[in-house]
Amino acid sequence: MDQGNSKEVKVLHSYDGIQEYDNPLPSWWKWVFVITMAVSPFYLLYFHIGAPGRSVEEMYQASLTENTKKQYAEIGDLAADQATMIKYLKDPKWVGVGQSIFKANCVSCHGSDGGGNVGPNLCDDNYKHIKALPDIIKVLNEGVGAGAMPAWATRFSHKNDIILVSVYVASLRGSKPASPKAPDGSPIAAWPIE
Ligand code: HEC
């Protein structure tokens, strides 16, 4: 090893006997780079700063909403009552739609499996504000706990979202979350499902 040798250090492109070459980039590569730079301000203006709805994220959201509308065309506008909730509780497809709404909006406070976090455990038999199935819809629409549980009435793009996520919440009852929070409120009668 002769790294301390001043004669070697001066030869910057050769080190420990390895010769470094300075190969210029091919000119087509440089041009691709220059063109990318020239195009980028227009890209930024068009997709990010210009009219709304053009970014990938916004287009994704738009097609999600579009897709939900198509699905909801199948069931129309759901009534916010017990009979409707019982009907959809028995239909795994729509409970699944409710689950995806829950995953997107509720897990931060209620846990990914409803076991509870900031918000109460939704899997046990105890409830603070609920005595019957439609109370779930009411709690969701209006919120409770002075905003600790937000009101969702105007946050969803479709009224069916509230009803289907309520159906999913009802379906959580009796499930076994990974780390359940201690029960809150008082026990209530079983859902009237025959
Ligand atoms: C910002 C946190 C937060 C989010 C987000 C949130 N919740 Fe809550 N939720 C709470 C809190 C806190 C309570 C309890 C309020 C109280 O103690 O009065 C609660 C209560 C509830 C209750 C009543 C439980 C009972 O025992 O009576 C239901 C049902 C519920 N939430 C469902 C949902 C659903 C469904 C969503 C998603 C659409 C959601 N929550 C999103 C915090 C949240």
py3Dmol code that shows the C-alpha trace and the ligand (Angstrom):
import py3Dmol

protein = """\
ATOM      1  CA  MET A   1       0.000   0.000   0.000  1.00  0.00           C
ATOM      2  CA  ASP A   2       1.555   3.286  -0.977  1.00  0.00           C
ATOM      3  CA  GLN A   3      -1.387   5.644  -0.443  1.00  0.00           C
ATOM      4  CA  GLY A   4       0.871   8.025   1.455  1.00  0.00           C
ATOM      5  CA  ASN A   5       3.111   8.359  -1.549  1.00  0.00           C
ATOM      6  CA  SER A   6       2.674  11.891  -2.911  1.00  0.00           C
ATOM      7  CA  LYS A   7       3.525  10.832  -6.434  1.00  0.00           C
ATOM      8  CA  GLU A   8       0.501   8.434  -6.506  1.00  0.00           C
ATOM      9  CA  VAL A   9      -1.998  10.954  -5.056  1.00  0.00           C
ATOM     10  CA  LYS A  10      -1.287  13.428  -7.807  1.00  0.00           C
ATOM     11  CA  VAL A  11      -2.406  10.954 -10.428  1.00  0.00           C
ATOM     12  CA  LEU A  12      -6.114  11.404  -9.573  1.00  0.00           C
ATOM     13  CA  HIS A  13      -7.483   8.871 -12.001  1.00  0.00           C
ATOM     14  CA  SER A  14      -5.365   5.990 -10.918  1.00  0.00           C
ATOM     15  CA  TYR A  15      -5.657   4.543  -7.474  1.00  0.00           C
ATOM     16  CA  ASP A  16      -4.240   1.336  -6.087  1.00  0.00           C
ATOM     17  CA  GLY A  17      -3.383   0.438  -9.644  1.00  0.00           C
ATOM     18  CA  ILE A  18      -6.961   0.897 -10.879  1.00  0.00           C
ATOM     19  CA  GLN A  19      -7.268   3.315 -13.772  1.00  0.00           C
ATOM     20  CA  GLU A  20     -10.348   5.539 -13.922  1.00  0.00           C
ATOM     21  CA  TYR A  21     -11.527   6.612 -17.341  1.00  0.00           C
ATOM     22  CA  ASP A  22     -13.522   9.691 -18.209  1.00  0.00           C
ATOM     23  CA  ASN A  23     -15.924   8.373 -20.835  1.00  0.00           C
ATOM     24  CA  PRO A  24     -18.323  11.042 -22.083  1.00  0.00           C
ATOM     25  CA  LEU A  25     -22.030  10.101 -21.992  1.00  0.00           C
ATOM     26  CA  PRO A  26     -23.481   9.258 -25.395  1.00  0.00           C
ATOM     27  CA  SER A  27     -24.995  12.381 -26.930  1.00  0.00           C
ATOM     28  CA  TRP A  28     -28.438  10.762 -27.371  1.00  0.00           C
ATOM     29  CA  TRP A  29     -28.487  10.239 -23.574  1.00  0.00           C
ATOM     30  CA  LYS A  30     -27.641  13.866 -22.935  1.00  0.00           C
ATOM     31  CA  TRP A  31     -30.382  14.945 -25.307  1.00  0.00           C
ATOM     32  CA  VAL A  32     -32.940  12.777 -23.573  1.00  0.00           C
ATOM     33  CA  PHE A  33     -31.940  14.507 -20.360  1.00  0.00           C
ATOM     34  CA  VAL A  34     -32.185  17.980 -21.898  1.00  0.00           C
ATOM     35  CA  ILE A  35     -35.593  17.190 -23.401  1.00  0.00           C
ATOM     36  CA  THR A  36     -36.874  15.907 -20.027  1.00  0.00           C
ATOM     37  CA  MET A  37     -35.805  19.164 -18.425  1.00  0.00           C
ATOM     38  CA  ALA A  38     -37.410  21.225 -21.190  1.00  0.00           C
ATOM     39  CA  VAL A  39     -40.704  19.323 -20.899  1.00  0.00           C
ATOM     40  CA  SER A  40     -40.903  19.313 -17.089  1.00  0.00           C
ATOM     41  CA  PRO A  41     -42.257  22.862 -16.551  1.00  0.00           C
ATOM     42  CA  PHE A  42     -45.104  22.155 -18.977  1.00  0.00           C
ATOM     43  CA  TYR A  43     -45.797  18.846 -17.254  1.00  0.00           C
ATOM     44  CA  LEU A  44     -45.881  20.602 -13.884  1.00  0.00           C
ATOM     45  CA  LEU A  45     -48.168  23.338 -15.199  1.00  0.00           C
ATOM     46  CA  TYR A  46     -50.550  20.950 -16.908  1.00  0.00           C
ATOM     47  CA  PHE A  47     -50.841  18.125 -14.387  1.00  0.00           C
ATOM     48  CA  HIS A  48     -50.222  19.800 -11.041  1.00  0.00           C
ATOM     49  CA  ILE A  49     -50.875  23.544 -11.186  1.00  0.00           C
ATOM     50  CA  GLY A  50     -53.448  23.808 -13.985  1.00  0.00           C
ATOM     51  CA  ALA A  51     -57.103  22.799 -13.874  1.00  0.00           C
ATOM     52  CA  PRO A  52     -58.093  20.410 -11.069  1.00  0.00           C
ATOM     53  CA  GLY A  53     -58.635  16.718 -11.758  1.00  0.00           C
ATOM     54  CA  ARG A  54     -55.509  16.094 -13.842  1.00  0.00           C
ATOM     55  CA  SER A  55     -53.033  14.678 -11.328  1.00  0.00           C
ATOM     56  CA  VAL A  56     -52.756  10.893 -11.121  1.00  0.00           C
ATOM     57  CA  GLU A  57     -54.179  10.975  -7.614  1.00  0.00           C
ATOM     58  CA  GLU A  58     -57.191  13.067  -8.596  1.00  0.00           C
ATOM     59  CA  MET A  59     -57.855  10.899 -11.632  1.00  0.00           C
ATOM     60  CA  TYR A  60     -57.676   7.842  -9.392  1.00  0.00           C
ATOM     61  CA  GLN A  61     -60.154   9.391  -6.937  1.00  0.00           C
ATOM     62  CA  ALA A  62     -62.463  10.314  -9.809  1.00  0.00           C
ATOM     63  CA  SER A  63     -62.479   6.771 -11.171  1.00  0.00           C
ATOM     64  CA  LEU A  64     -63.056   5.366  -7.685  1.00  0.00           C
ATOM     65  CA  THR A  65     -66.116   7.599  -7.299  1.00  0.00           C
ATOM     66  CA  GLU A  66     -67.246   6.623 -10.794  1.00  0.00           C
ATOM     67  CA  ASN A  67     -66.894   2.948  -9.907  1.00  0.00           C
ATOM     68  CA  THR A  68     -68.835   3.350  -6.648  1.00  0.00           C
ATOM     69  CA  LYS A  69     -71.645   5.086  -8.535  1.00  0.00           C
ATOM     70  CA  LYS A  70     -71.813   2.144 -10.931  1.00  0.00           C
ATOM     71  CA  GLN A  71     -71.962  -0.306  -8.038  1.00  0.00           C
ATOM     72  CA  TYR A  72     -74.613   1.747  -6.230  1.00  0.00           C
ATOM     73  CA  ALA A  73     -76.747   1.813  -9.376  1.00  0.00           C
ATOM     74  CA  GLU A  74     -77.370  -1.862  -8.580  1.00  0.00           C
ATOM     75  CA  ILE A  75     -78.945  -1.129  -5.166  1.00  0.00           C
ATOM     76  CA  GLY A  76     -80.303   2.422  -5.553  1.00  0.00           C
ATOM     77  CA  ASP A  77     -80.458   4.762  -2.567  1.00  0.00           C
ATOM     78  CA  LEU A  78     -80.539   2.717   0.618  1.00  0.00           C
ATOM     79  CA  ALA A  79     -82.993   3.563   3.396  1.00  0.00           C
ATOM     80  CA  ALA A  80     -81.408   4.393   6.761  1.00  0.00           C
ATOM     81  CA  ASP A  81     -83.447   1.840   8.707  1.00  0.00           C
ATOM     82  CA  GLN A  82     -83.099  -1.441  10.525  1.00  0.00           C
ATOM     83  CA  ALA A  83     -84.631  -3.650   7.807  1.00  0.00           C
ATOM     84  CA  THR A  84     -82.083  -2.382   5.274  1.00  0.00           C
ATOM     85  CA  MET A  85     -79.200  -2.929   7.686  1.00  0.00           C
ATOM     86  CA  ILE A  86     -80.296  -6.500   8.420  1.00  0.00           C
ATOM     87  CA  LYS A  87     -80.680  -7.235   4.718  1.00  0.00           C
ATOM     88  CA  TYR A  88     -77.155  -6.039   3.884  1.00  0.00           C
ATOM     89  CA  LEU A  89     -75.606  -7.625   6.984  1.00  0.00           C
ATOM     90  CA  LYS A  90     -76.412 -10.931   5.311  1.00  0.00           C
ATOM     91  CA  ASP A  91     -74.710  -9.992   2.066  1.00  0.00           C
ATOM     92  CA  PRO A  92     -70.916 -10.425   2.274  1.00  0.00           C
ATOM     93  CA  LYS A  93     -70.351  -8.417  -0.918  1.00  0.00           C
ATOM     94  CA  TRP A  94     -71.844  -5.245   0.551  1.00  0.00           C
ATOM     95  CA  VAL A  95     -70.360  -5.847   3.997  1.00  0.00           C
ATOM     96  CA  GLY A  96     -67.061  -5.887   2.082  1.00  0.00           C
ATOM     97  CA  VAL A  97     -67.842  -2.496   0.534  1.00  0.00           C
ATOM     98  CA  GLY A  98     -68.547  -1.223   4.064  1.00  0.00           C
ATOM     99  CA  GLN A  99     -65.238  -2.661   5.177  1.00  0.00           C
ATOM    100  CA  SER A 100     -63.311  -0.770   2.515  1.00  0.00           C
ATOM    101  CA  ILE A 101     -65.015   2.480   3.619  1.00  0.00           C
ATOM    102  CA  PHE A 102     -64.034   1.651   7.209  1.00  0.00           C
ATOM    103  CA  LYS A 103     -60.425   0.946   6.190  1.00  0.00           C
ATOM    104  CA  ALA A 104     -60.193   4.272   4.414  1.00  0.00           C
ATOM    105  CA  ASN A 105     -61.740   6.446   7.140  1.00  0.00           C
ATOM    106  CA  CYS A 106     -62.034   4.854  10.550  1.00  0.00           C
ATOM    107  CA  VAL A 107     -58.990   2.702  11.354  1.00  0.00           C
ATOM    108  CA  SER A 108     -56.900   5.584  12.713  1.00  0.00           C
ATOM    109  CA  CYS A 109     -59.265   5.876  15.692  1.00  0.00           C
ATOM    110  CA  HIS A 110     -60.949   2.472  15.884  1.00  0.00           C
ATOM    111  CA  GLY A 111     -58.094   0.135  14.869  1.00  0.00           C
ATOM    112  CA  SER A 112     -57.768  -1.875  11.645  1.00  0.00           C
ATOM    113  CA  ASP A 113     -59.993  -4.661  13.026  1.00  0.00           C
ATOM    114  CA  GLY A 114     -62.293  -2.409  15.094  1.00  0.00           C
ATOM    115  CA  GLY A 115     -60.528  -3.312  18.348  1.00  0.00           C
ATOM    116  CA  GLY A 116     -60.379   0.351  19.371  1.00  0.00           C
ATOM    117  CA  ASN A 117     -57.690   2.994  19.725  1.00  0.00           C
ATOM    118  CA  VAL A 118     -58.667   6.612  20.417  1.00  0.00           C
ATOM    119  CA  GLY A 119     -62.221   5.491  19.691  1.00  0.00           C
ATOM    120  CA  PRO A 120     -63.963   2.623  21.485  1.00  0.00           C
ATOM    121  CA  ASN A 121     -63.777  -1.071  20.689  1.00  0.00           C
ATOM    122  CA  LEU A 122     -66.540  -1.825  18.158  1.00  0.00           C
ATOM    123  CA  CYS A 123     -66.332  -5.623  18.470  1.00  0.00           C
ATOM    124  CA  ASP A 124     -67.645  -6.253  21.991  1.00  0.00           C
ATOM    125  CA  ASP A 125     -71.227  -6.127  23.319  1.00  0.00           C
ATOM    126  CA  ASN A 126     -70.792  -2.758  25.039  1.00  0.00           C
ATOM    127  CA  TYR A 127     -71.754   0.513  23.399  1.00  0.00           C
ATOM    128  CA  LYS A 128     -71.890   4.096  24.616  1.00  0.00           C
ATOM    129  CA  HIS A 129     -74.334   5.616  22.149  1.00  0.00           C
ATOM    130  CA  ILE A 130     -75.971   2.617  20.538  1.00  0.00           C
ATOM    131  CA  LYS A 131     -78.986   0.565  21.571  1.00  0.00           C
ATOM    132  CA  ALA A 132     -80.308  -0.548  18.171  1.00  0.00           C
ATOM    133  CA  LEU A 133     -78.878  -0.921  14.662  1.00  0.00           C
ATOM    134  CA  PRO A 134     -80.050   2.442  13.236  1.00  0.00           C
ATOM    135  CA  ASP A 135     -78.307   4.244  16.122  1.00  0.00           C
ATOM    136  CA  ILE A 136     -75.023   3.424  14.363  1.00  0.00           C
ATOM    137  CA  ILE A 137     -76.171   5.423  11.327  1.00  0.00           C
ATOM    138  CA  LYS A 138     -77.221   8.271  13.623  1.00  0.00           C
ATOM    139  CA  VAL A 139     -73.854   8.328  15.451  1.00  0.00           C
ATOM    140  CA  LEU A 140     -72.064   8.394  12.107  1.00  0.00           C
ATOM    141  CA  ASN A 141     -74.230  11.125  10.621  1.00  0.00           C
ATOM    142  CA  GLU A 142     -74.125  13.405  13.632  1.00  0.00           C
ATOM    143  CA  GLY A 143     -70.907  12.497  15.435  1.00  0.00           C
ATOM    144  CA  VAL A 144     -70.618  12.109  19.225  1.00  0.00           C
ATOM    145  CA  GLY A 145     -68.339  13.142  22.070  1.00  0.00           C
ATOM    146  CA  ALA A 146     -68.297  16.819  21.060  1.00  0.00           C
ATOM    147  CA  GLY A 147     -66.375  16.113  17.866  1.00  0.00           C
ATOM    148  CA  ALA A 148     -64.105  13.365  19.257  1.00  0.00           C
ATOM    149  CA  MET A 149     -66.075  11.139  16.920  1.00  0.00           C
ATOM    150  CA  PRO A 150     -66.558  13.364  13.860  1.00  0.00           C
ATOM    151  CA  ALA A 151     -69.887  13.741  12.033  1.00  0.00           C
ATOM    152  CA  TRP A 152     -69.689  12.029   8.651  1.00  0.00           C
ATOM    153  CA  ALA A 153     -72.961  13.190   7.078  1.00  0.00           C
ATOM    154  CA  THR A 154     -71.260  15.465   4.570  1.00  0.00           C
ATOM    155  CA  ARG A 155     -67.915  13.723   4.241  1.00  0.00           C
ATOM    156  CA  PHE A 156     -68.867  10.887   1.943  1.00  0.00           C
ATOM    157  CA  SER A 157     -69.631  11.203  -1.744  1.00  0.00           C
ATOM    158  CA  HIS A 158     -72.754   9.007  -1.429  1.00  0.00           C
ATOM    159  CA  LYS A 159     -75.338   8.481   1.327  1.00  0.00           C
ATOM    160  CA  ASN A 160     -75.034   4.710   0.877  1.00  0.00           C
ATOM    161  CA  ASP A 161     -71.459   4.951   2.224  1.00  0.00           C
ATOM    162  CA  ILE A 162     -72.755   5.778   5.720  1.00  0.00           C
ATOM    163  CA  ILE A 163     -75.271   2.946   5.673  1.00  0.00           C
ATOM    164  CA  LEU A 164     -72.830   0.326   4.376  1.00  0.00           C
ATOM    165  CA  VAL A 165     -70.069   1.310   6.788  1.00  0.00           C
ATOM    166  CA  SER A 166     -72.689   1.114   9.589  1.00  0.00           C
ATOM    167  CA  VAL A 167     -73.545  -2.385   8.398  1.00  0.00           C
ATOM    168  CA  TYR A 168     -69.860  -3.265   8.575  1.00  0.00           C
ATOM    169  CA  VAL A 169     -69.616  -1.824  12.114  1.00  0.00           C
ATOM    170  CA  ALA A 170     -72.622  -3.975  13.111  1.00  0.00           C
ATOM    171  CA  SER A 171     -70.894  -7.013  11.574  1.00  0.00           C
ATOM    172  CA  LEU A 172     -67.798  -6.422  13.721  1.00  0.00           C
ATOM    173  CA  ARG A 173     -69.769  -7.260  16.854  1.00  0.00           C
ATOM    174  CA  GLY A 174     -68.652 -10.615  18.227  1.00  0.00           C
ATOM    175  CA  SER A 175     -65.413 -10.681  16.201  1.00  0.00           C
ATOM    176  CA  LYS A 176     -62.078 -11.086  17.969  1.00  0.00           C
ATOM    177  CA  PRO A 177     -59.741  -8.124  17.367  1.00  0.00           C
ATOM    178  CA  ALA A 178     -55.991  -8.614  17.863  1.00  0.00           C
ATOM    179  CA  SER A 179     -55.653  -6.138  20.741  1.00  0.00           C
ATOM    180  CA  PRO A 180     -59.105  -5.252  22.045  1.00  0.00           C
ATOM    181  CA  LYS A 181     -59.612  -2.086  24.079  1.00  0.00           C
ATOM    182  CA  ALA A 182     -61.495  -2.541  27.365  1.00  0.00           C
ATOM    183  CA  PRO A 183     -65.286  -2.279  26.967  1.00  0.00           C
ATOM    184  CA  ASP A 184     -66.853   1.195  27.093  1.00  0.00           C
ATOM    185  CA  GLY A 185     -70.485   1.980  27.914  1.00  0.00           C
ATOM    186  CA  SER A 186     -72.983  -0.755  28.718  1.00  0.00           C
ATOM    187  CA  PRO A 187     -73.960  -4.091  27.171  1.00  0.00           C
ATOM    188  CA  ILE A 188     -76.900  -4.021  24.763  1.00  0.00           C
ATOM    189  CA  ALA A 189     -79.287  -6.655  23.394  1.00  0.00           C
ATOM    190  CA  ALA A 190     -78.151  -8.782  20.452  1.00  0.00           C
ATOM    191  CA  TRP A 191     -78.909  -7.467  16.947  1.00  0.00           C
ATOM    192  CA  PRO A 192     -82.365  -8.657  15.898  1.00  0.00           C
ATOM    193  CA  ILE A 193     -81.097 -11.031  13.229  1.00  0.00           C
ATOM    194  CA  GLU A 194     -82.903 -14.312  13.058  1.00  0.00           C
TER     195      GLU A 194
END
"""
ligand_1 = """\
43
HEC
C -60.840 11.131 15.009
C -61.101 9.825 15.544
C -62.258 9.018 15.016
C -62.545 8.675 13.716
C -61.758 9.031 12.458
C -63.712 7.858 13.767
N -64.141 7.722 15.051
Fe -65.769 6.682 15.693
N -65.457 7.346 17.569
C -64.385 8.095 18.015
C -64.510 8.360 19.429
C -63.523 9.125 20.294
C -65.725 7.763 19.832
C -66.333 7.762 21.248
C -67.026 9.065 21.506
C -67.523 9.111 22.926
O -66.858 8.607 23.806
O -68.614 9.641 23.117
C -66.281 7.130 18.645
C -67.487 6.431 18.620
C -67.944 5.705 17.555
C -69.110 4.866 17.570
C -70.039 4.682 18.762
C -69.482 3.616 19.644
C -70.304 3.425 20.915
O -69.796 2.698 21.779
O -71.377 3.986 21.036
C -69.207 4.279 16.351
C -70.259 3.293 15.879
C -68.116 4.773 15.552
N -67.367 5.645 16.312
C -67.882 4.411 14.241
C -66.939 5.044 13.422
C -66.827 4.829 11.999
C -67.653 3.846 11.191
C -65.857 5.664 11.558
C -65.384 5.889 10.124
C -66.366 6.356 9.196
C -65.324 6.385 12.704
N -66.024 5.987 13.819
C -64.294 7.291 12.653
C -63.344 8.524 17.230
C -63.286 8.424 15.851
"""
view = py3Dmol.view(width=600, height=400)
view.addModel(protein, "pdb")
view.setStyle({"model": 0}, {"cartoon": {"style": "trace"}})
view.addModel(ligand_1, "xyz")
view.setStyle({"model": 1}, {"stick": {}})
view.zoomTo()
view.show()
